[in-house]
Amino acid sequence: MKVDLFITCLNDALFAQTGRATVQLLRRLGQEVRFNASQTCCGQMHFNTGYQSDALVLIRKFVEDFKDSEVIVAPSGSCVAMIRDLYPRAAEWAGDHALHEATLKLAEKTFELSEFIVNVLKIEDVGAYYPHKVTYHPTCHAVRVLRVGEAPLKLLRNVKGLELLELPQKDQCCGFGGTFAVKNAETSTAMLSDKASSIMQTRAEICTAGDNSCLLHIGGGLSRMQSGTRTVHYAEILASVEKQVRP
Amino acid sequence: MSDGGIHPAKTFVDAAHDTLSNTQMRRNLRHVTSAIRDKRTRAVSEVDNWEDLREVASQTKQHVLENLETYLLQLEESVTRAGGQVHWATDAREAREIVAKIALKHGAKEVIKIKSITTDEIELNGFLQGRGVAAIETDLAELIVQLSHDRPSHILVPAIHKNRSEVRDLFNATLGAKLESDEPAQIAGAARTYLREKFFSVKMAVSGANFAIAETGTVCIVESEGNGRMCLTLPDVLVSIMGIEKVLPRWEDLAVFLEMLPRSSTAERMNPYNSMWTGVTENDGPKEFHLVLLDNGRTQVLRDEVGSQALKCIRCSACLNVCPVYERAGGHAYGSVYPGPIGAILTPQLLEMKDDKANTLPYASSLCGACYDACPVKINIPEVLIYLRGKVTKKKGTTLESLALKSMLWVMQEPHRFEGALKLGRLGQGPFTQNGKFTVLPGLLSGWTHSRDLPELPKQSFREWWKEQGQ
């Protein structure tokens, strides 16, 4: 399958290693990975903060950039949720019928990484090796908007050497919420501190998730607390193999 | 007094600060919301067709909103036919005047109240007091809030933020009770002694309404303590105030809501008391029944296709109990009788998006979506929050934030600008980072480094790596 990678602006800028891992992983699973360098950002930050006409500029750009794609895959639940759930809504609110049609088509072929591997490729064991104690935080948009369900867990459970530790209160939001983390910093911090203490209770070396935005927040908190627990996107875990073979 | 109204005195950030720094209140909130949350999950999982019921409830409420005028006129006719009197109030002031006029006509010095969130919306208690009429709350939690001159902080559990020993001290100080223990039975006993005397002597009652049936003119209240039933049956005069969105078309429609409301709110299979009354009946119950239909901004909200979803709300408070923001910031942070996620979309809209403090409420959410999942009438609260944020930014015009997002938009419109910005960022970040991370950031971003580190930009972006691979 020809897989167009939507790397997302945050991964592109700050978490290139997640992007590299996603490419390695998809290639190992026999996919032809393409990267359209014209892509930038899905517009979620603008849309969710209330700058909907600004977001429309980026939405139109995204639709144009990916109009010929067969399948679009992104290692981010919230960006995929933006595309699948909010793009059609944005077009509706703007009263743009043509865009609405286009976003509905786009929504059908856009997948979050784990749901693409498990639900589309029908693969649950990606042949990874990762000898660490790991706990998994299900991110809100992946769980409640995309309903990815067990997909990331199925993949993680099949990683050799990995000890998966149950995260208490896992369904609770970490408190990131995009600009919420800055605009309501104090409430966001209270949510983060509960999430961080749940993570520390597991005694995991690593907290993983499918979204680097949430991990940026959680990892930023864990780092400030000098907890000794790191955050790693699950794409990097799934890309790891016993004898590392570079693509 | 418990009549808080819907005008927040502070922005959400400022009001949340008060609770966030009160560790006792945070503990109380966490304890109660997590207990209700777990119970609710069990109560809902008992119903096999919960999702189907949600759909029916949602569609019924949507149908009502789309045909509101028809059903309200039908309700007026049915209530009048059954011997009741219907009053239309366009705003809070009119509604207060109507109630006060009825009280004064009957020479009432005291009125007893039940299920009074709508009366709190119109700030009735203080108004009546100004006219020489004392309003006495009879719901135990509402009474606690009233006696402590506090404001409710939860729709369902107005005194959620108080623990038992605080209540014992309060009753000893205000009701002349001499409670040594804070056992629930003792506390309830003190309230009962006080309230019984009121039930048998006060001649007028004021209530809210959970539902009203257009075809029969029946008004319905659900409650747990039975104090409501005393208010609804013992006094000579009963005045019920309801928001116009509370009407249901048919008697049958009630069935689905009586299933969903208790399970969503108190996690009970059925409410201990479901009271329904239709007009007046000779030699039984109140001799006079008045129904006040309150608009107070609702018709305005109804005109908005996206925002009007908020009017489907049946006040179950499920969204409050699952909301991580409510759990930390508490009900008072929302500055309105409608707290939590539903309050965050209802309050600013009732104030026609004109109140700057209420307009901070749509931002009081991480958009985690737990509220939408829990809502028994499927109000897409995250969607409405985002939509209202759009209205707020438009109203505010140019701000530091809008400029920052505009420049980000400019960068993101062209990939080469994005690449250039990353290169510039890498060059400029040096003096501000330590061990590969930012610990202090200026301006708008200082909220981030308040509690979190931020990694510095790595040496190579993904797109640079891709290019380097010659792909």
Interface residues (C-beta under 8 A of the other chain):
Chain A: I7 C9 N11 D12 A13 L14 F15 A16 Q17 G19 R20 F35 A37 S38 Q39 T40 C41 G43 M45 H46 F47 N48 T49 G50 Y51 Q52 D54 V57 L58 K61 L86 R89 W93 C140 H141 R144 V145 D171 Q172 C173 G175 F176 G177 G178 T179 F180 A181 V182 K183 N184 A185 E186 T187 S188 T189 A190 M191 L192 S193 L216 H217 G219 G220 G221 S223 R224
Chain B: F12 V13 A16 H17 L20 R26 V306 P324 V325 R328 A329 P362 Y363 A364 S365 S366 L367 C368 G369 A370 Y372 D373 E383 I386 Y387 L388 R389 G390 K391 V392 T393 K394 E401 S402 L405 K406 M408 L409 V411 M412 Q413 E414 P415 F418 L422 G425 K437 T439 L444 L445 G447 W448 H450 S451 R452 D453 L454 P455 L457 P458 Q460 S461 F462 R463 E464 W465 W466 K467 Q471
